[in-house]
Every structure is written in structure tokens, then in C-alpha cells.
Amino acid sequence: MQRICTSISKLGYKVFILGRSFKNSIPLGTEAYGQERISLWFQKGKPGYIELNLRLFWGLLFKKGDAIYSVDLDTLPACWLLSKIKGLKLIHDAHEYMEEVPEVYNRLLTKKIWRFIGKTFVPQTDLAFTTSQSIADVFQKIYNKEFGLIRNIAQLKEDETPNPTLEKQGFWVFLGAVNQGRGIEEFLQILPYTNRKLVILGDGDRLSAIKKIVSEKQLDHLVDFRGKVKPDEARQILKQAWAGINLLTDEGLSYRYSLANKFFDYVHAEIPQICINFPEYKLLMEEFEVGVLCSLKAESILAASQIVSMPEKQSHFRKQAKEAKRVWNWQEESKKLEKMLEGLFLK
């Protein structure tokens, strides 16, 4: 959202973002747009979503504007109501296929609630887009509405220092939310056989469980939990890594059709990655071979780790990543967002 809000601001729009705070939220920095956080009494479950929408409604009711921008279905009811009351254009940005996330896809009642919210409000939006073509295709069928594609790609940095010469040094790195189905447990199975440490940048619902597994398996000396870090700090840590980890369980279509931010973050750090063999990644790897595709089976992950550790492969993947980031970058991707917004306000 920082990239999107910054890009919209640069186009001459006045932007204000209202989000929620968590106990471990990183303090807000100075940005080119207005920003504020709200604290919730209920942090999880249906009461949390209800409170979130009530807080968003009252927090934005007296704000002036021409359009309101919802992120995922959990903010859409409040944004829809505000758009009707205030006569605003309604933009919907779907980062998740909410009915099919691992925590929801096998919970019938919760799944029905998200489906109801989606079918009720999404067709009434003025502009909708999502982060992967696979999910865009699914949404177009479900909602009978055109969905654009805005991939969450890192900003191209022209002044970055080159990666260090790693030789046999470096570490595995996982960047992102430590939530259900992110493949960390599976990677831990093969970690002792790789002779490298794993650095985890992020936290989430599964962090405590992962730490317990690490302790039980006596892997404390091989796993470094850094918690949430700021983007610039994360970028510098990634550049020191041997390879990035981008694994997912096949739990729900949200994961199967996803295109994680970390895929592009690893590319922009010019490091190889061990990547789950799902549709979006397979297509991208056909364009630039920036790593190794594998399944979640231990032998497949171990084989992938051995391939990226071959000197000639390590060099090849890094060269491919350097080429790829000239094509896959936010400067190019944001041009699509600009065209979408121009079309919205010309209607």
C-alpha cells in the first residue's frame, strides 16, 4: 500500500490512508500522503471484522474526497456504504481470495459469509483489480465484472550497491508473514542437511508454533528470528542471502493462484529462490529463470536447495534476476494503475 499510495500521490491526487494498528506494528514514517491508524478492541474473528468496519466508517465519514479505496473484502462493506452516502467512486483492491485462504477454505459458515459479502458489494464497485492474473480470471467469472491486474512488485533502485561475493557463505531467508501454510515447517525438515542458517524476516499467527518446532528439533543454532523489519533494512539483509524461500501449502485456491510480494523482493535483491511450483510462478520462471521450482515434499525441497547451491546455477539465477528486475518493477507496473485511475475519473 505504501507503493500504491506514493504513486497515486505523485499523479497529483491527495491521498489519505486509514489502517489498523497491531501490537507489533512498526511506527509510521513520514510519507507524501496522510496516514492514520485505528486500534481495535477485538483483534480477531467476526467481532474484529465488525468493529473494523464500524471504525472505518466513522473514521472516514467526515473526510472529503472523490473516491474511496477498499483493500480486500474485510473493508469493503464500510467503503461501499460510505461511497453511497457521500457519492464517491468505489475502488476495490483484492490482495486475497478471502473465501479460499487456508484459514477459511474448509470452514463452511465463514466461507459463506465472505462469498455473500463479495457477491453483494464487488459488482457495485467502479474499479476493481487484484495481484495475479489467475485470481483476476476467477473473480471475473464469480462477479461477472472486469478485474485489472496490478502486481505488487518492488521499486527498481538504480543506486544500489552490488551484491557481495558470497562464495560458500550466505544464508537462507524467508521474508513475509509467518502464517499457516507458508512452507516454513517443511523447510525446517531439510534445513540441517543444507549447512546454512535460516533467517526469518517477519512474524504472524504461526510464529510461536514455529519457534516451538525449532526448539523441539534443537535447531535454535540454525534459525534466526528477526521479526518485522523496515523495507530498506529488509532489502539490505536480502542482498546478503544465499537464496530466498517462497513455499506454500496447497490449501485453498488463494495460495494456489497467488503471486507473493516476496517473489519480486528476492528478484530485486538479485538472489535465487526456492519457489513452489504453482501456476503464476511457473509462468514467470518461463520468462526469467530466477530460481528452482519444487513441491513441498522434503526430497523436492532438498533437491532444490542443492541446485541453487551449485556455483554455476547460483551465478545463472543471479544474472537472470538482474535482468528480470529491469522488466518486473513498480515503475513499469504503476503505469497500469495510472491508466486505470484516468479511466475511472473520466467516466
WONORBEL-V44417 format. One record per run of one state. SS is the DSSP state (H for helix, E for strand, L for the rest). FROM is the first residue (numbers start at 1). LEN is the number of residues. Records with the same first field share a line. If there is no record, write none. Layout:
SS->FROM-LEN ; FROM-LEN
//
This chain:
L->1-1 ; 11-5 ; 21-13 ; 39-6 ; 61-6 ; 72-1 ; 87-2 ; 95-3 ; 101-7 ; 125-2 ; 131-2 ; 144-4 ; 150-22 ; 176-8 ; 192-6 ; 202-5 ; 217-3 ; 228-3 ; 240-3 ; 247-6 ; 257-4 ; 269-3 ; 277-2 ; 288-3 ; 295-3 ; 309-2 ; 325-5 ; 347-1
H->2-9 ; 45-16 ; 73-14 ; 98-3 ; 108-17 ; 133-11 ; 184-8 ; 207-10 ; 220-3 ; 231-9 ; 253-4 ; 261-8 ; 279-9 ; 298-11 ; 311-14 ; 330-17
E->16-5 ; 34-5 ; 67-5 ; 89-6 ; 127-4 ; 148-2 ; 172-4 ; 198-4 ; 223-5 ; 243-4 ; 272-5 ; 291-4
//
